[in-house]
Amino acid sequence: MTPNLTLTESGPATGRPVLVLHGGGGPATVAPIAEHFARIARTLLPTHPGWNGTPRPDHLTRVADLAAAYLDLLRDRRLSDALVIGSSLGGWIAAELATADTEGLISGVVLMNAVGIEVDGEPIQDFFALGARDVAEYAYHDPERFYVDPATLPAERLAVIQANMAALRVYSGGPAMNDPALRPRLAAVTVPTLVVWGESDRIATPAYGKQYAASFASARLEVVTEAGHLPHLEQPARTYALLDAFAAETGRR
């Protein structure tokens, strides 16, 4: 059963479909990516059910469930040649999408500081145990630039953040943020894959990213210096240069 998705769509209707998938911070964290591609592409930015006050149907409890919903979205809209870009949890969803796409609807996948696989010796940082200051320190190369004191936020905003974290816990299964069954399945993925990683990320380290890229039969790892878990926010020019080049390499039209 396909859920009713909250979806922002922009860009030319005849452009290549670009599906942008957010992480735990919600769609605002990847909105700049959607805006960047909307100049030339038909860009779809969904809000995962459970984020920003959207309902989460009871049957949506796993990342694989979200991947199935987004694959249905592509089918329902008769979209193909899709470029899927996922950040953090969104990267996990994108990886699941790549394993589930038996119809060839996806022609390129970008994983940006993705979580989702199990790597010996490189556990994901327990995000749920971090305070706001710690999140900034672990997630950003320049934490002072991005730290927001929760005491300065209105109660309504804090409630949304707490609800988003509750949804993240449901889908991810908790602090480990991985599915041990995912990594072995990635070797069968043949769609071109780009793995982009912020060098200063301490939520999921570059060593974890290297192993993520190596899990695919053919994936390229690109490390962005002076950036952390969200490289497109800290180093947009460098990050978009990588994304644009990959989009040009993989489009069918």
SULWOZI-V970468 format. One record per pair of residues at least 12 apart in sequence whose C-alpha atoms are under 10 Angstrom apart, sorted by the first residue. I is the first residue (numbers start at 1). J is the second residue. Records with the same first field share a line. If there is no record, write none. Layout:
I: J ; J
This chain:
1: 57 ; 59 ; 60 ; 68 ; 69 ; 72
2: 57 ; 60 ; 65 ; 66 ; 68 ; 69 ; 70 ; 71 ; 72 ; 73 ; 76
3: 49 ; 55 ; 56 ; 57 ; 59 ; 60 ; 66 ; 69 ; 70 ; 72 ; 73
4: 49 ; 54 ; 55 ; 56 ; 57 ; 69 ; 73
5: 46 ; 47 ; 48 ; 49 ; 54 ; 55 ; 56 ; 69 ; 70 ; 73
6: 45 ; 46 ; 47 ; 48 ; 49 ; 51 ; 52 ; 54 ; 55
7: 27 ; 44 ; 45 ; 46 ; 47 ; 48
8: 27 ; 31 ; 34 ; 43 ; 44 ; 45 ; 46 ; 47
9: 34 ; 38 ; 42 ; 43 ; 44 ; 45 ; 46
10: 34 ; 35 ; 37 ; 38 ; 39 ; 40 ; 41 ; 42 ; 43 ; 44 ; 45
11: 34 ; 35 ; 36 ; 37 ; 38 ; 39 ; 40 ; 41 ; 42 ; 43 ; 44
12: 38 ; 39 ; 40 ; 41 ; 42 ; 43
13: 38 ; 40 ; 41 ; 42 ; 43
14: 40 ; 41 ; 42
15: 37 ; 38 ; 39 ; 40 ; 41 ; 42 ; 43 ; 253
16: 37 ; 38 ; 40 ; 41 ; 42 ; 43 ; 79 ; 80 ; 81 ; 82 ; 83 ; 247 ; 251 ; 252 ; 253
17: 37 ; 38 ; 40 ; 41 ; 42 ; 43 ; 44 ; 74 ; 79 ; 80 ; 81 ; 82 ; 83 ; 84 ; 106 ; 107 ; 251
18: 33 ; 34 ; 37 ; 38 ; 40 ; 41 ; 42 ; 43 ; 44 ; 45 ; 79 ; 80 ; 81 ; 82 ; 83 ; 84 ; 85 ; 106 ; 108 ; 109 ; 247
19: 34 ; 37 ; 41 ; 42 ; 43 ; 44 ; 45 ; 46 ; 70 ; 73 ; 74 ; 82 ; 83 ; 84 ; 85 ; 86 ; 94 ; 106 ; 109
20: 33 ; 34 ; 37 ; 43 ; 44 ; 45 ; 46 ; 47 ; 83 ; 84 ; 85 ; 86 ; 87 ; 90 ; 91 ; 94 ; 110
21: 33 ; 34 ; 44 ; 45 ; 46 ; 47 ; 48 ; 70 ; 84 ; 85 ; 86 ; 87 ; 88 ; 89 ; 90 ; 91 ; 92 ; 93 ; 94 ; 111
22: 45 ; 46 ; 47 ; 48 ; 85 ; 86 ; 87 ; 88 ; 89 ; 90 ; 91 ; 93
23: 47 ; 48 ; 86 ; 87 ; 88 ; 89 ; 90 ; 91 ; 92 ; 93 ; 112 ; 113 ; 114 ; 115 ; 168 ; 230
24: 48 ; 51 ; 87 ; 88 ; 89 ; 90 ; 127 ; 161 ; 164 ; 165 ; 166 ; 167 ; 168 ; 169 ; 172
25: 51 ; 52 ; 87 ; 88 ; 89 ; 161 ; 164 ; 165 ; 168
26: 46 ; 47 ; 48 ; 50 ; 51 ; 52 ; 89 ; 90 ; 160 ; 161 ; 164 ; 165 ; 168
27: 45 ; 46 ; 47 ; 48 ; 51 ; 52 ; 90
28: 45 ; 47
29: 87 ; 230 ; 232 ; 233
30: 45 ; 85 ; 86 ; 87 ; 90 ; 230 ; 232 ; 233
31: 45
32: 232 ; 233 ; 236
33: 45 ; 85 ; 232 ; 233 ; 236 ; 239 ; 240 ; 243
34: 85
36: 236 ; 240 ; 244
37: 240 ; 243 ; 244 ; 247
41: 83
42: 79 ; 82
43: 82 ; 83 ; 84
44: 73 ; 84
46: 70
48: 66 ; 69 ; 70 ; 90 ; 164 ; 167 ; 168
49: 66 ; 164 ; 167
50: 163 ; 164 ; 165 ; 166 ; 167 ; 168 ; 170 ; 171
51: 160 ; 161 ; 162 ; 163 ; 164 ; 165 ; 166 ; 167 ; 168
52: 157 ; 159 ; 160 ; 161 ; 162 ; 163 ; 164 ; 167
53: 159 ; 160 ; 161 ; 163 ; 164
54: 163 ; 164
56: 167
60: 170 ; 171
61: 167 ; 168 ; 169 ; 170 ; 171 ; 172 ; 173
62: 93 ; 168 ; 169 ; 170 ; 171 ; 172 ; 173 ; 179
63: 89 ; 90 ; 92 ; 93 ; 94 ; 95 ; 96 ; 97 ; 116 ; 168 ; 170 ; 171 ; 172 ; 173 ; 178 ; 179
64: 92 ; 93 ; 94 ; 95 ; 96 ; 97 ; 99 ; 100 ; 171 ; 179 ; 182
65: 93 ; 96 ; 97 ; 171
66: 90 ; 93 ; 94 ; 96 ; 97 ; 171
67: 90 ; 92 ; 93 ; 94 ; 95 ; 96 ; 97 ; 98 ; 99 ; 100 ; 101
68: 93 ; 96 ; 97 ; 100 ; 101
69: 97
70: 93 ; 94 ; 97
71: 94 ; 96 ; 97 ; 98 ; 100 ; 101 ; 103 ; 105 ; 106
74: 105 ; 106
75: 103 ; 105
78: 105
79: 105 ; 106
80: 103 ; 104 ; 105 ; 106 ; 107 ; 252
81: 104 ; 105 ; 106 ; 107 ; 108 ; 250 ; 251 ; 252 ; 253
82: 104 ; 105 ; 106 ; 107 ; 108 ; 109 ; 247 ; 250 ; 251 ; 252
83: 105 ; 106 ; 107 ; 108 ; 109 ; 110 ; 192 ; 193 ; 246 ; 247 ; 250 ; 251
84: 97 ; 98 ; 106 ; 107 ; 108 ; 109 ; 110 ; 111 ; 193 ; 247
85: 108 ; 109 ; 110 ; 111 ; 112 ; 193 ; 194 ; 195 ; 243
86: 109 ; 110 ; 111 ; 112 ; 113 ; 114 ; 195
87: 110 ; 111 ; 112 ; 113 ; 114 ; 115 ; 196 ; 197 ; 229 ; 230 ; 231 ; 232
88: 111 ; 112 ; 113 ; 114 ; 115 ; 116 ; 203 ; 204 ; 229 ; 230
89: 111 ; 112 ; 113 ; 114 ; 115 ; 116 ; 168 ; 171 ; 172 ; 177 ; 178
90: 110 ; 111 ; 112 ; 113 ; 114 ; 115 ; 116
91: 109 ; 110 ; 111 ; 112 ; 113 ; 114 ; 115 ; 116 ; 195
92: 111 ; 112 ; 113 ; 114 ; 115 ; 116 ; 117 ; 172 ; 177 ; 178 ; 179 ; 182
93: 111 ; 114 ; 115 ; 116
94: 109 ; 110 ; 111 ; 112 ; 114
95: 109 ; 110 ; 111 ; 114 ; 115 ; 116 ; 117 ; 182 ; 183 ; 185 ; 186 ; 189 ; 193 ; 212 ; 216
96: 116 ; 182 ; 183 ; 185 ; 186 ; 189
97: 109 ; 189
98: 185 ; 186 ; 188 ; 189 ; 190 ; 191 ; 192 ; 193
99: 182 ; 185 ; 186 ; 187 ; 188 ; 189 ; 190 ; 191
100: 185 ; 189
101: 189 ; 191
104: 190 ; 191
106: 191 ; 192 ; 250 ; 251
107: 190 ; 191 ; 192 ; 193 ; 247 ; 250 ; 251 ; 252
108: 190 ; 191 ; 192 ; 193 ; 194 ; 246 ; 247 ; 249 ; 250 ; 251 ; 252
109: 191 ; 192 ; 193 ; 194 ; 195 ; 219 ; 246 ; 247 ; 250
110: 192 ; 193 ; 194 ; 195 ; 196 ; 219 ; 220 ; 242 ; 243 ; 246 ; 247
111: 193 ; 194 ; 195 ; 196 ; 197 ; 209 ; 212 ; 213 ; 221
112: 194 ; 195 ; 196 ; 197 ; 198 ; 209 ; 221 ; 222 ; 223 ; 229 ; 230 ; 231 ; 232 ; 239
113: 195 ; 196 ; 197 ; 198 ; 199 ; 201 ; 203 ; 204 ; 205 ; 206 ; 208 ; 209 ; 212 ; 223 ; 228 ; 229 ; 230 ; 231
114: 195 ; 196 ; 197 ; 203 ; 204 ; 208 ; 209 ; 212 ; 229
115: 172 ; 176 ; 177 ; 178 ; 179 ; 203 ; 204 ; 208 ; 209 ; 212
116: 172 ; 176 ; 177 ; 178 ; 179 ; 180 ; 181 ; 182 ; 183 ; 212
117: 176 ; 177 ; 178 ; 179 ; 180 ; 181 ; 182 ; 183 ; 184 ; 186 ; 208 ; 209 ; 211 ; 212 ; 215
118: 176 ; 177 ; 178 ; 179 ; 180 ; 181 ; 182 ; 183 ; 184 ; 208 ; 211 ; 212
119: 178 ; 180 ; 183 ; 207 ; 208 ; 209 ; 211 ; 212
120: 208 ; 211
121: 207 ; 208
122: 204 ; 205 ; 206 ; 207 ; 208 ; 209 ; 211
123: 175 ; 176 ; 177 ; 178 ; 203 ; 204 ; 205 ; 208
124: 175 ; 176 ; 177 ; 178 ; 202 ; 203 ; 204 ; 205 ; 208
125: 138 ; 139 ; 175 ; 176 ; 177 ; 202 ; 203 ; 204 ; 205
126: 174 ; 175 ; 176 ; 177 ; 203 ; 204
127: 139 ; 165 ; 169 ; 174 ; 175 ; 176 ; 177 ; 203
128: 165 ; 166 ; 168 ; 169 ; 174 ; 175
129: 175
131: 150
132: 147 ; 148 ; 149 ; 150
133: 146 ; 147 ; 148 ; 149 ; 150
134: 147
135: 147 ; 148 ; 202 ; 203
136: 148 ; 228 ; 229
137: 200 ; 201 ; 202 ; 203 ; 228
138: 200 ; 201 ; 202 ; 203 ; 204 ; 205 ; 228 ; 229
139: 198 ; 200 ; 201 ; 202 ; 203 ; 204 ; 205 ; 227 ; 228 ; 229 ; 230 ; 231
140: 198 ; 199 ; 200 ; 201 ; 202 ; 203 ; 226 ; 227 ; 228 ; 229 ; 230 ; 231 ; 233 ; 234
141: 198 ; 199 ; 200 ; 201 ; 202 ; 225 ; 226 ; 227 ; 228 ; 229 ; 230 ; 231 ; 234 ; 235
142: 200 ; 226 ; 227 ; 228 ; 234
143: 228
145: 234
146: 233 ; 234
182: 215
183: 211 ; 212 ; 214 ; 215 ; 216
184: 215 ; 216
185: 215 ; 216
186: 212 ; 213 ; 214 ; 215 ; 216 ; 217 ; 218
187: 214 ; 215 ; 216 ; 217 ; 218 ; 219
188: 215 ; 216 ; 217 ; 218
189: 215 ; 216 ; 217 ; 218 ; 219
190: 216 ; 217 ; 218 ; 219
191: 216 ; 217 ; 218 ; 219 ; 250
192: 216 ; 217 ; 218 ; 219 ; 220 ; 246 ; 249 ; 250
193: 213 ; 216 ; 217 ; 218 ; 219 ; 220 ; 221 ; 246 ; 250
194: 213 ; 218 ; 219 ; 220 ; 221 ; 222 ; 242 ; 243 ; 246 ; 247
195: 209 ; 210 ; 212 ; 213 ; 214 ; 219 ; 220 ; 221 ; 222 ; 223
196: 209 ; 210 ; 213 ; 220 ; 221 ; 222 ; 223 ; 224 ; 229 ; 230 ; 231 ; 232 ; 239 ; 242 ; 243
197: 209 ; 210 ; 221 ; 222 ; 223 ; 224 ; 225 ; 227 ; 228 ; 229 ; 230 ; 231 ; 232 ; 239
198: 222 ; 223 ; 224 ; 225 ; 226 ; 227 ; 228 ; 229 ; 230 ; 231 ; 232 ; 234 ; 235 ; 239
199: 222 ; 223 ; 224 ; 225 ; 226 ; 227 ; 228 ; 229 ; 231
200: 223 ; 224 ; 225 ; 226 ; 227 ; 228 ; 229 ; 230 ; 231
201: 226 ; 227 ; 228 ; 229 ; 230 ; 231
202: 228 ; 229
203: 228 ; 229
204: 228 ; 229
205: 228 ; 229
206: 221 ; 222 ; 223 ; 224 ; 228 ; 229
209: 221 ; 222 ; 223
210: 222 ; 223
222: 239 ; 242
223: 238 ; 239 ; 242
224: 236 ; 238 ; 239 ; 242
225: 238 ; 239
227: 239
